[in-house]
Amino acid sequence: MSNLTDLPNIGKGIAAKLERIGIPTKEEFLKRDPYQVYEELKLKLDPGLCICALASLVGAKQGIVWHAIMEEVKAEAKKRKI
């Protein structure tokens, strides 16, 4: 199993939050929908989590830097009413 920080956009801070909600590895994260993970993080740990964090999670899942997909993420978040 590999570390969450092996994923793009996932630093020590986000990795620690993911671990606190039961996502301890890269493999576990990649099984999940990043939009649902974001909602869980907001609900359980950090209600003020920003849209950049969501883009970081989506980018980590897709292997893309977060700022390259920001507009796509905003549109999807709006569609999902996040």
N, CA, C and O of each residue as an XYZ file, in Angstrom:
328
protein
N       0.847     -1.188      0.000
C       0.000      0.000      0.000
C       0.886      1.242      0.000
O       1.988      1.246      0.548
N       0.384      2.268     -0.615
C       1.193      3.472     -0.712
C       0.553      4.640      0.028
O      -0.624      4.617      0.389
N       1.363      5.642      0.232
C       0.945      6.817      0.984
C       0.019      7.704      0.170
O       0.127      7.790     -1.053
N      -0.890      8.360      0.873
C      -1.773      9.334      0.235
C      -0.978     10.453     -0.422
O      -1.376     10.980     -1.461
N       0.133     10.808      0.180
C       0.937     11.909     -0.367
C       1.643     11.541     -1.672
O       2.287     12.390     -2.287
N       1.529     10.290     -2.094
C       2.044      9.899     -3.409
C       1.144     10.430     -4.528
O       1.556     10.492     -5.687
N      -0.074     10.808     -4.176
C      -1.016     11.356     -5.150
C      -0.720     12.828     -5.411
O      -0.265     13.535     -4.512
N      -0.976     13.300     -6.639
C      -0.815     14.735     -6.876
C      -1.803     15.516     -6.022
O      -2.913     15.048     -5.768
N      -1.413     16.674     -5.589
C      -2.256     17.611     -4.824
C      -2.481     17.234     -3.365
O      -3.081     18.014     -2.625
N      -2.025     16.073     -2.930
C      -2.288     15.633     -1.558
C      -1.026     15.814     -0.725
O      -0.062     15.057     -0.840
N      -1.065     16.839      0.115
C       0.041     17.088      1.031
C      -0.255     16.468      2.387
O      -1.242     15.752      2.556
N       0.595     16.747      3.331
C       0.449     16.169      4.663
C      -0.858     16.572      5.340
O      -1.473     15.765      6.038
N      -1.282     17.814      5.134
C      -2.511     18.299      5.776
C      -3.751     17.572      5.297
O      -4.539     17.085      6.108
N      -3.930     17.493      3.996
C      -5.102     16.794      3.462
C      -5.000     15.304      3.761
O      -6.006     14.665      4.072
N      -3.808     14.748      3.671
C      -3.622     13.323      3.974
C      -4.058     13.023      5.405
O      -4.718     12.014      5.652
N      -3.698     13.883      6.342
C      -4.087     13.672      7.745
C      -5.602     13.711      7.898
O      -6.173     12.916      8.643
N      -6.255     14.635      7.195
C      -7.724     14.712      7.263
C      -8.360     13.468      6.652
O      -9.333     12.939      7.189
N      -7.818     13.007      5.542
C      -8.349     11.801      4.919
C      -8.208     10.606      5.858
O      -9.129      9.798      5.977
N      -7.084     10.495      6.510
C      -6.868      9.406      7.462
C      -7.873      9.467      8.597
O      -8.349      8.433      9.066
N      -8.198     10.676      9.042
C      -9.154     10.842     10.149
C     -10.566     10.404      9.776
O     -11.360     10.076     10.658
N     -10.892     10.393      8.485
C     -12.221      9.923      8.087
C     -12.178      8.498      7.530
O     -13.127      8.048      6.888
N     -11.078      7.798      7.779
C     -10.996      6.384      7.424
C     -10.458      6.066      6.043
O     -10.733      4.999      5.495
N      -9.692      6.988      5.478
C      -9.057      6.749      4.174
C      -7.546      6.832      4.389
O      -6.954      7.897      4.214
N      -6.919      5.715      4.768
C      -5.510      5.749      5.159
C      -4.496      5.572      4.030
O      -3.309      5.838      4.219
N      -4.952      5.126      2.856
C      -3.992      4.833      1.784
C      -4.457      5.396      0.448
O      -5.622      5.746      0.260
N      -3.516      5.466     -0.456
C      -3.791      5.892     -1.831
C      -4.841      4.970     -2.460
O      -5.768      5.438     -3.121
N      -4.692      3.695     -2.255
C      -5.610      2.719     -2.842
C      -7.039      2.918     -2.334
O      -7.992      2.849     -3.109
N      -7.182      3.161     -1.045
C      -8.514      3.405     -0.482
C      -9.119      4.681     -1.061
O     -10.306      4.718     -1.387
N      -8.310      5.715     -1.185
C      -8.802      6.965     -1.752
C      -9.286      6.762     -3.183
O     -10.350      7.256     -3.556
N      -8.517      6.045     -3.976
C      -8.847      5.869     -5.388
C     -10.124      5.062     -5.612
O     -10.681      5.089     -6.709
N     -10.588      4.355     -4.607
C     -11.854      3.618     -4.684
C     -13.061      4.536     -4.495
O     -14.187      4.157     -4.818
N     -12.834      5.727     -3.978
C     -13.921      6.620     -3.573
C     -14.189      7.717     -4.599
O     -13.323      8.063     -5.403
N     -15.400      8.252     -4.552
C     -15.772      9.418     -5.349
C     -15.220     10.648     -4.628
O     -15.583     10.887     -3.476
N     -14.350     11.438     -5.273
C     -13.741     12.575     -4.580
C     -14.763     13.631     -4.129
O     -14.521     14.342     -3.153
N     -15.878     13.736     -4.817
C     -16.915     14.691     -4.409
C     -17.567     14.240     -3.099
O     -17.875     15.064     -2.238
N     -17.771     12.944     -2.957
C     -18.318     12.412     -1.707
C     -17.304     12.523     -0.574
O     -17.668     12.810      0.567
N     -16.039     12.295     -0.889
C     -14.979     12.451      0.113
C     -14.951     13.899      0.612
O     -14.849     14.142      1.815
N     -15.041     14.842     -0.301
C     -15.062     16.262      0.057
C     -16.235     16.569      0.984
O     -16.072     17.246      1.999
N     -17.412     16.070      0.631
C     -18.584     16.310      1.478
C     -18.403     15.703      2.868
O     -18.798     16.302      3.868
N     -17.816     14.529      2.926
C     -17.557     13.887      4.218
C     -16.550     14.695      5.039
O     -16.728     14.863      6.246
N     -15.508     15.189      4.398
C     -14.528     16.029      5.097
C     -15.188     17.284      5.658
O     -14.937     17.670      6.799
N     -16.030     17.912      4.849
C     -16.722     19.131      5.299
C     -17.645     18.828      6.476
O     -17.679     19.576      7.453
N     -18.383     17.746      6.381
C     -19.349     17.388      7.414
C     -18.669     16.988      8.722
O     -19.083     17.422      9.797
N     -17.645     16.176      8.633
C     -17.031     15.604      9.836
C     -15.880     16.412     10.428
O     -15.659     16.381     11.638
N     -15.138     17.144      9.571
C     -13.908     17.764     10.071
C     -13.782     19.258      9.848
O     -13.331     19.981     10.736
N     -14.173     19.728      8.677
C     -13.829     21.092      8.311
C     -14.933     21.744      7.481
O     -14.869     21.724      6.252
N     -15.947     22.322      8.133
C     -17.057     22.920      7.392
C     -16.637     24.073      6.475
O     -17.382     24.431      5.563
N     -15.481     24.646      6.698
C     -15.010     25.755      5.885
C     -14.103     25.343      4.741
O     -13.449     26.192      4.134
N     -14.053     24.052      4.437
C     -13.177     23.555      3.382
C     -13.520     24.226      2.054
O     -14.688     24.291      1.672
N     -12.518     24.715      1.362
C     -12.735     25.516      0.148
C     -12.847     24.658     -1.107
O     -12.539     23.466     -1.098
N     -13.293     25.291     -2.175
C     -13.443     24.626     -3.470
C     -12.091     24.167     -4.020
O     -12.034     23.215     -4.798
N     -11.024     24.821     -3.633
C      -9.684     24.392     -4.062
C      -9.357     23.009     -3.494
O      -8.689     22.208     -4.148
N      -9.825     22.738     -2.285
C      -9.618     21.411     -1.694
C     -10.363     20.359     -2.501
O      -9.855     19.260     -2.722
N     -11.573     20.700     -2.939
C     -12.324     19.778     -3.782
C     -11.573     19.525     -5.081
O     -11.448     18.378     -5.510
N     -11.077     20.571     -5.705
C     -10.316     20.416     -6.947
C      -9.059     19.571     -6.707
O      -8.647     18.803     -7.576
N      -8.461     19.718     -5.535
C      -7.284     18.905     -5.197
C      -7.641     17.429     -5.137
O      -6.895     16.585     -5.635
N      -8.782     17.116     -4.527
C      -9.217     15.724     -4.420
C      -9.569     15.144     -5.790
O      -9.179     14.023     -6.115
N     -10.299     15.905     -6.578
C     -10.664     15.439     -7.927
C      -9.406     15.257     -8.764
O      -9.256     14.255     -9.463
N      -8.516     16.217     -8.691
C      -7.260     16.115     -9.431
C      -6.414     14.935     -8.984
O      -5.774     14.279     -9.806
N      -6.409     14.664     -7.688
C      -5.654     13.520     -7.165
C      -6.200     12.225     -7.753
O      -5.438     11.329     -8.115
N      -7.496     12.134     -7.843
C      -8.127     10.934     -8.405
C      -7.789     10.792     -9.893
O      -7.573      9.683    -10.382
N      -7.745     11.918    -10.606
C      -7.495     11.899    -12.049
C      -6.013     11.990    -12.417
O      -5.647     11.800    -13.577
N      -5.164     12.281    -11.432
C      -3.730     12.429    -11.702
C      -3.386     13.750    -12.364
O      -2.451     13.834    -13.160
N      -4.161     14.796    -12.025
C      -4.014     16.118    -12.642
C      -3.820     17.168    -11.550
O      -4.396     17.045    -10.469
N      -3.027     18.187    -11.815
C      -2.885     19.273    -10.846
C      -4.227     19.991    -10.693
O      -4.966     20.159    -11.662
N      -4.525     20.403     -9.485
C      -5.861     20.915     -9.166
C      -6.262     22.144     -9.970
O      -7.418     22.256    -10.379
N      -5.342     23.059    -10.204
C      -5.718     24.305    -10.871
C      -6.066     24.103    -12.343
O      -6.712     24.962    -12.943
N      -5.652     22.993    -12.931
C      -5.962     22.713    -14.334
C      -7.414     22.282    -14.533
O      -7.916     22.300    -15.657
N      -8.087     21.896    -13.456
C      -9.462     21.405    -13.578
C     -10.460     22.205    -12.746
O     -11.593     21.769    -12.542
N     -10.045     23.361    -12.274
C     -10.887     24.152    -11.371
C     -12.262     24.465    -11.960
O     -13.269     24.299    -11.271
N     -12.331     24.904    -13.192
C     -13.627     25.264    -13.786
C     -14.530     24.043    -13.922
O     -15.729     24.122    -13.655
N     -13.963     22.925    -14.333
C     -14.715     21.669    -14.441
C     -15.272     21.257    -13.078
O     -16.425     20.841    -12.967
N     -14.449     21.376    -12.058
C     -14.849     21.007    -10.701
C     -15.950     21.930    -10.197
O     -16.917     21.465     -9.592
N     -15.819     23.215    -10.433
C     -16.862     24.163    -10.021
C     -18.200     23.818    -10.668
O     -19.238     23.833    -10.006
N     -18.171     23.511    -11.944
C     -19.401     23.165    -12.662
C     -20.018     21.885    -12.102
O     -21.231     21.819    -11.905
N     -19.207     20.885    -11.848
C     -19.712     19.617    -11.311
C     -20.235     19.813     -9.884
O     -21.265     19.247     -9.518
N     -19.538     20.602     -9.089
C     -19.988     20.867     -7.720
C     -21.336     21.572     -7.729
O     -22.201     21.271     -6.907
N     -21.517     22.496     -8.641
C     -22.784     23.197     -8.764
C     -23.894     22.224     -9.162
O     -24.998     22.269     -8.621
N     -23.584     21.356    -10.104
C     -24.531     20.348    -10.568
C     -24.943     19.414     -9.414
O     -26.107     19.033     -9.294
N     -23.972     19.059     -8.579
C     -24.228     18.169     -7.445
C     -24.753     18.912     -6.215
O     -25.095     18.297     -5.205
N     -24.811     20.230     -6.312
C     -25.284     21.081     -5.223
C     -24.430     20.955     -3.973
O     -24.928     20.812     -2.856
N     -23.120     21.013     -4.207
C     -22.149     20.937     -3.105
C     -21.840     22.349     -2.662
O     -21.046     22.548     -1.743
